[in-house]
């Protein structure tokens, strides 16, 4: 008995060196489920407020031929980005250069109950012309937002430097906003989305106006019924807070009030105070309605470490769509002058323009991910890759992969309802701008992609 026990012990102690260990399970493969749905996508957009539309029209010497080229870059799906949301700025009579928007109510009518003397020039700082051009390209979402109420409606008697809307002027201000939408309707442009405040949590030296979350709720309970009674098909958005995190308080206040909740279709927030770290606490559509990166000089680079290059914008879009569950991404300025943080720099003066890699980062999303698409779930096992995927209404499926590593990567994805014999690949980096590339193959339901370092790769499965 003792002999058997010793033999058994010897066998046990021999196992680690003499018996082969069981093979480790293979690492989990990344996957994309095109059959499932996350948030819907309303589109990608831009603004040309504060007379930037007038600059594009030629106020500083841009010729009709070059103007068409820039319009194609912004609005054409075949030649450019195919941006599908145009954000309009509602009047401000400030005289600052390039920061002037004509108001439709320049003078106090004599009190909040007096009959207003609205005026309309049919131009609106070039925005009417641009909206008509955008409509001709197929744009259907026109999002008008007010930076300030007319000065006489506010506590500081100025459209600049913050101030608040006087309570007795709430109805008059609601009427003013509705009248603006009616003027556009007269021009053949339906304002689909209407906002009454821009960055209510921040005081700017230019046109600005403060609202607390409760004040925003109180005004919505006036504006909502006014819009419904107008006969317009316009829906309301709120509240365009300067920071995505700051917007949370406004969103919660709206959700907690039945009347305000009924008035608002879309929650909107900017992202200047920091990156998107949480979703908004709502079941409504959510838009990232304004952002451009910091920087004091014009920048055309893709990846220079500045934080305001093309790769930074691509990363922000990915993060906002995934962490923030945003249904739209609206970049601040489409085109402007000088040290602009916009997508395109117009000559000042002259008949030329320059295009930034920021533009190409946004275009890589907006050209292929169309209004009506849905984001679909992605299980990604490589932390160096930022991956999003979408299914368009026409059945095309789009995968966006941002390789943040400094080396080339090969990535495999198991696809659910996404096999394709001939996937299309496009690469955007320092030397390429949505350039076709033979970098993606499929075998059965497996997608394999060869990913350039520090590059955005777009794959389209038809």
Secondary structure as GFF3:
##gff-version 3
##sequence-region A 1 462
A	DSSP	alpha_helix	2	18	.	.	.	ID=ss1
A	DSSP	beta_strand	30	33	.	.	.	ID=ss2
A	DSSP	beta_strand	43	47	.	.	.	ID=ss3
A	DSSP	alpha_helix	52	54	.	.	.	ID=ss4
A	DSSP	pi_helix	55	59	.	.	.	ID=ss5
A	DSSP	alpha_helix	64	75	.	.	.	ID=ss6
A	DSSP	beta_strand	85	90	.	.	.	ID=ss7
A	DSSP	three_ten_helix	124	126	.	.	.	ID=ss8
A	DSSP	alpha_helix	127	137	.	.	.	ID=ss9
A	DSSP	beta_strand	141	146	.	.	.	ID=ss10
A	DSSP	three_ten_helix	151	153	.	.	.	ID=ss11
A	DSSP	three_ten_helix	167	169	.	.	.	ID=ss12
A	DSSP	alpha_helix	170	186	.	.	.	ID=ss13
A	DSSP	beta_strand	193	195	.	.	.	ID=ss14
A	DSSP	alpha_helix	213	230	.	.	.	ID=ss15
A	DSSP	beta_strand	235	241	.	.	.	ID=ss16
A	DSSP	alpha_helix	244	256	.	.	.	ID=ss17
A	DSSP	alpha_helix	258	263	.	.	.	ID=ss18
A	DSSP	beta_strand	264	270	.	.	.	ID=ss19
A	DSSP	beta_strand	285	290	.	.	.	ID=ss20
A	DSSP	alpha_helix	310	322	.	.	.	ID=ss21
A	DSSP	beta_strand	328	333	.	.	.	ID=ss22
A	DSSP	beta_strand	335	337	.	.	.	ID=ss23
A	DSSP	beta_strand	344	346	.	.	.	ID=ss24
A	DSSP	beta_strand	353	355	.	.	.	ID=ss25
A	DSSP	alpha_helix	357	366	.	.	.	ID=ss26
A	DSSP	beta_strand	374	379	.	.	.	ID=ss27
A	DSSP	beta_strand	385	391	.	.	.	ID=ss28
A	DSSP	beta_strand	397	403	.	.	.	ID=ss29
A	DSSP	beta_strand	409	416	.	.	.	ID=ss30
A	DSSP	beta_strand	424	428	.	.	.	ID=ss31
A	DSSP	beta_strand	435	436	.	.	.	ID=ss32
A	DSSP	beta_strand	440	443	.	.	.	ID=ss33
A	DSSP	beta_strand	446	451	.	.	.	ID=ss34
A	DSSP	beta_strand	455	461	.	.	.	ID=ss35
###
